[in-house]
Amino acid sequence: MTQKQYNVTGMSCEHCAASIREEVSEVPGVSDVVVDVATNSVTVHGADLDDGRLRAAIVEAGYGVTDLVAV
């Protein structure tokens, strides 16, 4: 199991968090998505996580990805 953490821009409420969770959960290999609106972060747990697909899912939900934090 691996973990990736992203800083997200444009997120301000639980509806935002739900949109991101929904999109990111559809990426193959994802087993859990934790969205923290207070810190503007998204933490993804899973196997064989594809960084490009995870970033694209966040953008598809309507938010920006400012950087990737290795965990």
C-alpha positions, 0 to 999 in steps of 0.5 A, a space after each residue: 500500500 502506498 500513499 500520496 498527498 496533494 495540496 489542492 487550490 479552490 477547495 472551500 467546503 465539504 461539497 468540494 471535498 465530496 466532489 474530489 473524493 468521488 473523482 479520485 476514488 474512481 482512479 484504479 488502485 485507490 482504496 481510500 481518499 482523505 480530503 482535509 478542507 482546513 489544510 487544502 490537502 488530499 491524501 490517497 491510499 492504494 496500490 500502484 497509484 498513478 500520479 498523473 491520473 490522480 492529478 487529472 481526477 482532482 482537476 476533473 473535479 474542478 480544482 487545482 493541484 499546486 504540488 505533490 508532497 512525498 509521504 
